[in-house]
């Protein structure tokens, strides 16, 4: 007898994506109001009023003295590394989006991949310390899925060894460590405003810092190195944010509280629905601070669940549930790092274990309770019919 989940018709007519934007009507209205101002001023880029207003709002929100808005988070990281003149060895996790590693390589630095802690999924300070040598110039801690890495441990490490500490906070907009927002820590914090993020500006990013000299240098670097009219003082690039992107950011700020509450509720619906399914564990978020609840992350134990994470993922895709294996297989297993860091896998045991189990499900959904219940029912059906699911996946590779 054919299972409904393996029928030709998918469960959802349109694909459900991880990170799919759901923009509120009042945000749209406010955006068009701001864009009317932009057109009236005829000032579309080059550090316009919208960008300056957004920078002030973001800095205040995150407890930082300075915010430098840029065109995307990858450029933000490249600019930070350039401004801090970091070109030797940088310790970072492999369990992160590839852009974190790419930015280091663009700067000419050597990527030294370090393992993560199994609870936080962030850089393990003890293992990072084992990798420090005379060439180490910085460590990059990555906040993942609305959770924060070991800020205190990495801060102690950076001070002890006199190296720079940078936080990749692409997933941590408006998150807190204890009662302090993330902009209070490190030499620089990098934010992403990509369209798939909790807070988006279509495309964009920003750097938070409490160092006035670093902020000033970053502003020069994002504008070709200009220090004034006809005066170039640095090797810079074009990393500026447009007024249109900034307007979208400003329009979205009032919606932050509503979005967090909605995502938290959706996450709880998932948690209740998935509880009791053998081999499925949902990532705990918000421990030790405040989360933005941006991602729904689960881990699939193949032995207990009955099929592998990859089989489940393939079934979900067939049903138009576009689950993502963030961040499989780890940066160290992708090029060019697989070639230039051939021995990295020997010290990344936790990274490999986690990346082979992790699965992110769509969370920012319209009609969330109905849609989440359908997704959960499909996961339950796969668990209850592992042979059929495995055979179906084998035939559809």
C-alpha positions as CSV (number, residue, x, y, z in Angstrom):
1,X,0.0,0.0,0.0
2,X,1.5,3.3,-1.1
3,X,2.0,5.9,1.6
4,X,0.5,9.4,1.1
5,X,3.9,11.0,1.6
6,X,5.3,9.1,-1.4
7,X,2.4,10.0,-3.8
8,X,3.1,12.1,-6.8
9,X,1.4,15.2,-5.4
10,X,3.5,17.1,-2.9
11,X,2.1,18.1,0.5
12,X,2.5,21.8,-0.4
13,X,1.7,23.4,-3.7
14,X,4.4,26.0,-3.3
15,X,7.9,25.4,-1.8
16,X,8.4,26.4,1.9
17,X,11.9,27.7,2.4
18,X,14.2,28.1,5.4
19,X,14.5,31.9,5.9
20,X,11.7,32.8,3.5
21,X,10.8,36.5,4.2
22,X,7.3,37.3,5.5
23,X,7.1,41.1,5.3
24,X,4.4,42.7,7.4
25,X,2.0,45.2,5.6
26,X,2.9,48.1,7.9
27,X,6.6,47.5,7.1
28,X,5.8,47.7,3.4
29,X,3.9,50.9,3.9
30,X,6.6,52.5,5.9
31,X,9.2,51.4,3.4
32,X,7.4,53.2,0.5
33,X,7.1,56.3,2.7
34,X,10.9,56.3,3.3
35,X,11.5,55.7,-0.4
36,X,9.4,58.7,-1.2
37,X,11.8,60.8,0.9
38,X,14.8,59.2,-0.9
39,X,13.4,60.2,-4.3
40,X,12.6,63.7,-3.1
41,X,16.2,64.1,-1.9
42,X,17.6,62.5,-5.0
43,X,20.3,60.9,-2.8
44,X,20.5,57.2,-3.4
45,X,23.9,56.1,-2.0
46,X,27.2,57.5,-0.6
47,X,26.4,57.5,3.1
48,X,22.9,59.1,2.8
49,X,20.6,60.1,5.6
50,X,18.8,56.7,5.6
51,X,22.1,54.9,6.1
52,X,23.1,57.2,8.9
53,X,19.8,56.8,10.6
54,X,19.9,53.1,10.3
55,X,23.5,53.0,11.7
56,X,22.4,54.9,14.8
57,X,19.4,52.6,15.4
58,X,21.4,49.4,15.0
59,X,24.2,50.7,17.2
60,X,21.7,51.6,20.0
61,X,19.9,48.3,19.6
62,X,23.1,46.3,20.1
63,X,24.8,48.3,22.8
64,X,27.7,49.4,20.5
65,X,29.2,52.9,20.2
66,X,29.5,52.6,16.4
67,X,27.8,50.9,13.5
68,X,29.2,50.9,10.0
69,X,26.6,49.7,7.4
70,X,27.8,48.0,4.3
71,X,26.5,46.2,1.2
72,X,26.6,42.7,2.7
73,X,28.1,40.7,5.6
74,X,30.9,39.1,3.6
75,X,32.2,42.5,2.7
76,X,31.8,43.5,6.3
77,X,34.1,40.7,7.4
78,X,36.7,41.4,4.7
79,X,36.7,45.1,5.7
80,X,37.2,44.2,9.4
81,X,40.1,42.0,8.6
82,X,41.6,44.6,6.4
83,X,41.1,47.4,8.9
84,X,42.7,45.4,11.6
85,X,45.6,44.3,9.3
86,X,45.0,40.6,10.0
87,X,47.0,38.5,7.5
88,X,48.5,35.6,9.4
89,X,46.6,32.7,11.0
90,X,43.0,33.1,12.0
91,X,41.2,30.5,14.1
92,X,37.6,29.9,13.2
93,X,35.0,27.1,13.2
94,X,34.4,25.0,10.1
95,X,30.8,24.7,11.2
96,X,29.7,28.0,9.6
97,X,28.6,29.5,6.3
98,X,31.4,29.4,3.8
99,X,31.6,33.2,3.7
100,X,33.3,33.3,7.1
101,X,36.2,31.3,5.8
102,X,36.3,33.0,2.3
103,X,36.7,36.4,3.9
104,X,39.8,35.3,5.7
105,X,41.3,33.8,2.5
106,X,40.4,37.0,0.5
107,X,42.5,38.9,3.1
108,X,45.4,36.5,2.5
109,X,45.1,35.0,6.0
110,X,45.5,31.3,6.8
111,X,42.3,29.6,7.9
112,X,42.9,27.4,11.0
113,X,39.7,25.4,11.6
114,X,38.8,24.6,15.1
115,X,36.2,22.2,16.6
116,X,33.0,23.3,18.2
117,X,31.3,22.5,21.5
118,X,28.4,20.1,21.2
119,X,26.0,22.2,23.2
120,X,26.5,25.7,21.9
121,X,27.7,24.6,18.4
122,X,30.2,27.5,18.7
123,X,33.9,27.6,18.8
124,X,35.4,25.7,21.7
125,X,37.8,28.0,23.5
126,X,39.9,25.2,25.0
127,X,40.4,23.6,21.6
128,X,41.1,27.0,20.1
129,X,43.9,27.6,22.6
130,X,45.6,24.4,21.5
131,X,45.9,25.9,18.0
132,X,47.4,29.3,19.0
133,X,51.0,29.9,18.0
134,X,53.3,32.9,17.2
135,X,51.4,33.4,13.8
136,X,47.9,33.5,15.3
137,X,46.5,37.0,14.9
138,X,42.8,36.6,15.6
139,X,39.9,34.3,16.5
140,X,36.5,34.4,15.0
141,X,33.6,33.2,17.1
142,X,30.4,32.5,15.2
143,X,27.0,32.8,16.8
144,X,24.7,30.2,15.2
145,X,20.9,29.8,15.0
146,X,20.1,32.6,17.5
147,X,22.4,31.1,20.1
148,X,25.6,32.7,21.2
149,X,29.0,31.0,21.3
150,X,31.2,31.1,24.4
151,X,31.7,34.9,24.6
152,X,33.4,34.8,28.0
153,X,35.7,32.0,27.1
154,X,36.8,33.5,23.8
155,X,37.2,36.9,25.5
156,X,39.6,35.5,28.1
157,X,41.5,33.7,25.3
158,X,41.9,36.8,23.2
159,X,43.2,38.8,26.2
160,X,45.5,36.1,27.4
161,X,47.2,35.8,24.0
162,X,46.8,39.4,22.9
163,X,44.9,38.5,19.7
164,X,41.9,40.1,18.1
165,X,38.4,38.8,18.7
166,X,35.8,39.1,16.0
167,X,32.2,37.8,16.2
168,X,30.3,36.6,13.2
169,X,26.8,37.4,14.3
170,X,24.9,36.9,11.0
171,X,22.4,34.8,13.0
172,X,22.3,36.9,16.2
173,X,20.6,40.2,15.4
174,X,19.1,41.6,18.6
175,X,20.4,38.7,20.7
176,X,21.7,39.1,24.3
177,X,24.4,37.5,26.4
178,X,22.9,37.7,29.9
179,X,21.6,41.2,30.1
180,X,24.0,42.7,27.6
181,X,23.4,42.9,23.8
182,X,26.0,41.4,21.5
183,X,27.5,44.7,20.5
184,X,29.2,45.0,23.9
185,X,31.8,42.3,23.1
186,X,34.9,41.8,21.0
187,X,36.8,44.1,18.7
188,X,34.2,43.9,16.1
189,X,30.8,42.2,15.5
190,X,29.5,41.4,12.0
191,X,25.8,41.5,11.2
192,X,24.0,40.2,8.2
193,X,20.9,41.8,6.7
194,X,20.4,39.3,3.9
195,X,16.8,38.8,2.8
196,X,16.7,35.4,4.5
197,X,17.7,36.7,7.9
198,X,15.5,37.7,10.8
199,X,16.2,41.4,10.0
200,X,16.8,42.1,6.3
201,X,17.5,45.1,4.1
202,X,17.1,43.1,0.9
203,X,20.9,42.7,0.9
204,X,23.2,44.3,3.4
205,X,25.3,44.0,6.5
206,X,27.0,46.0,9.2
207,X,30.0,46.1,11.6
208,X,29.6,47.0,15.3
209,X,32.5,48.2,17.3
210,X,33.4,50.3,20.3
211,X,36.7,51.4,18.9
212,X,36.5,54.9,17.3
213,X,39.6,54.5,15.3
214,X,38.5,51.2,13.8
215,X,35.1,52.7,13.0
216,X,36.7,55.6,11.2
217,X,39.0,53.4,9.2
218,X,36.1,51.1,8.2
219,X,34.2,54.1,6.9
220,X,37.1,55.1,4.7
221,X,37.7,51.5,3.5
222,X,34.0,51.0,2.4
223,X,34.3,54.1,0.2
224,X,37.3,53.2,-1.9
225,X,39.7,54.6,0.8
226,X,38.6,58.2,0.3
227,X,39.4,60.4,3.3
228,X,37.8,63.5,1.6
229,X,37.5,65.0,-1.8
230,X,40.3,63.9,-4.1
231,X,42.1,62.3,-1.1
232,X,42.5,58.6,-1.0
233,X,44.4,57.3,2.0
234,X,43.8,53.6,2.0
235,X,43.3,50.6,-0.4
236,X,39.5,50.5,-0.2
237,X,36.6,49.0,-2.0
238,X,33.0,49.9,-2.8
239,X,31.2,48.4,0.2
240,X,28.5,51.1,0.7
241,X,24.9,50.4,1.6
242,X,22.3,52.0,-0.6
243,X,19.5,54.3,0.7
244,X,16.9,51.8,-0.5
245,X,18.4,49.0,1.6
246,X,18.7,51.3,4.6
247,X,15.0,52.4,4.2
248,X,14.0,48.7,4.3
249,X,16.0,48.3,7.5
250,X,14.4,51.4,9.1
251,X,10.9,50.2,8.2
252,X,11.6,46.8,9.7
253,X,12.9,47.9,13.1
254,X,9.5,48.3,14.7
255,X,8.6,44.8,13.7
256,X,11.5,43.1,15.5
257,X,9.5,42.3,18.7
258,X,6.6,40.9,16.8
259,X,8.8,38.7,14.6
260,X,10.7,37.3,17.6
261,X,7.4,36.4,19.4
262,X,6.0,34.8,16.3
263,X,9.1,32.7,15.6
264,X,9.3,31.7,19.3
265,X,5.7,30.5,19.1
266,X,6.3,28.6,15.9
267,X,9.4,27.0,17.4
268,X,7.4,25.8,20.3
269,X,4.7,24.3,18.0
270,X,7.5,22.3,16.3
271,X,9.0,21.3,19.6
272,X,5.7,19.9,20.9
273,X,5.0,18.1,17.7
274,X,8.4,16.5,17.4
275,X,8.7,15.5,21.0
276,X,8.5,11.8,21.4
277,X,9.7,10.9,17.9
278,X,12.7,8.6,18.4
279,X,16.0,10.0,17.2
280,X,14.8,13.6,16.8
281,X,16.2,16.3,19.0
282,X,15.4,20.0,18.7
283,X,18.1,22.6,19.4
284,X,17.6,24.5,22.6
285,X,17.9,28.3,22.0
286,X,18.1,31.3,24.3
287,X,20.2,29.7,27.0
288,X,22.1,32.3,29.0
289,X,20.6,35.2,27.2
290,X,18.0,36.3,24.7
291,X,17.5,34.8,21.3
292,X,15.8,36.0,18.1
293,X,14.5,32.5,17.5
294,X,15.5,32.8,13.8
295,X,16.0,29.1,13.0
296,X,14.3,25.8,13.7
297,X,17.1,23.3,14.0
298,X,16.8,19.6,14.7
299,X,19.2,16.7,14.8
300,X,18.5,13.2,13.3
301,X,20.1,10.1,14.9
302,X,19.9,7.6,12.1
303,X,19.9,4.5,14.4
304,X,17.1,5.8,16.6
305,X,15.1,7.5,13.9
306,X,15.3,4.6,11.4
307,X,16.6,6.5,8.4
308,X,19.4,9.0,7.8
309,X,19.1,12.7,7.9
310,X,19.7,12.7,4.1
311,X,16.8,10.4,3.4
312,X,14.5,12.5,5.5
313,X,15.7,15.6,3.8
314,X,15.0,14.1,0.4
315,X,11.5,13.2,1.4
316,X,10.8,16.6,2.7
317,X,12.1,18.2,-0.5
318,X,9.7,16.0,-2.5
319,X,6.9,17.4,-0.4
320,X,8.0,21.0,-1.2
321,X,9.5,21.4,2.3
322,X,12.9,22.8,1.4
323,X,14.8,21.8,4.6
324,X,18.5,22.7,4.7
325,X,21.5,20.9,6.1
326,X,23.2,23.9,7.6
327,X,26.2,23.7,7.8
328,X,27.0,20.4,6.1
329,X,29.6,19.2,5.2
330,X,31.7,21.9,7.0
331,X,34.0,24.4,5.3
332,X,37.0,22.0,5.7
333,X,35.3,19.6,3.3
334,X,34.8,22.2,0.6
335,X,37.2,23.7,-1.8
336,X,39.6,25.4,-1.6
337,X,39.9,24.4,2.1
338,X,39.9,20.6,1.4
339,X,43.1,21.1,-0.5
340,X,44.9,23.7,1.5
341,X,43.8,22.3,4.9
342,X,44.0,18.5,4.2
343,X,44.5,17.5,7.8
344,X,41.7,19.7,9.4
345,X,39.3,16.8,9.7
346,X,41.5,15.1,12.2
347,X,40.6,17.7,14.9
348,X,37.0,18.3,13.9
349,X,35.2,15.3,15.4
350,X,32.3,17.2,16.9
351,X,31.9,19.3,13.7
352,X,31.6,16.2,11.6
353,X,29.1,14.6,14.0
354,X,26.9,17.6,14.1
355,X,27.0,18.4,10.4
356,X,25.9,14.8,9.6
357,X,22.8,15.1,11.8
358,X,21.7,18.7,11.5
359,X,18.5,19.7,9.6
360,X,16.8,23.2,9.5
361,X,13.1,23.4,8.8
362,X,11.0,26.3,7.5
363,X,10.0,28.4,10.5
364,X,8.8,31.8,9.2
365,X,5.5,30.6,7.9
366,X,2.1,31.9,7.0
367,X,-0.6,29.8,8.8
368,X,2.2,28.3,10.9
369,X,0.3,25.9,13.1
370,X,-1.4,24.2,10.2
371,X,1.7,24.0,8.1
372,X,4.0,23.0,10.9
373,X,1.6,20.2,11.9
374,X,1.7,18.9,8.3
375,X,5.5,19.0,8.3
376,X,5.6,17.1,11.6
377,X,3.2,14.5,10.4
378,X,5.5,13.8,7.4
379,X,8.5,13.4,9.7
380,X,6.5,11.0,11.9
381,X,5.4,9.0,8.8
382,X,9.1,8.6,7.7
383,X,10.0,7.4,11.2
384,X,7.1,4.9,11.2
385,X,7.9,3.6,7.7
386,X,11.7,3.6,7.5
387,X,12.0,0.8,4.9
388,X,9.6,2.4,2.5
389,X,11.3,5.8,2.9
390,X,14.7,4.4,2.3
391,X,13.6,2.6,-0.8
392,X,11.8,5.6,-2.1
393,X,14.9,7.8,-1.6
394,X,17.1,5.1,-3.2
395,X,15.0,5.1,-6.3
396,X,14.9,8.9,-6.6
397,X,18.6,9.7,-6.1
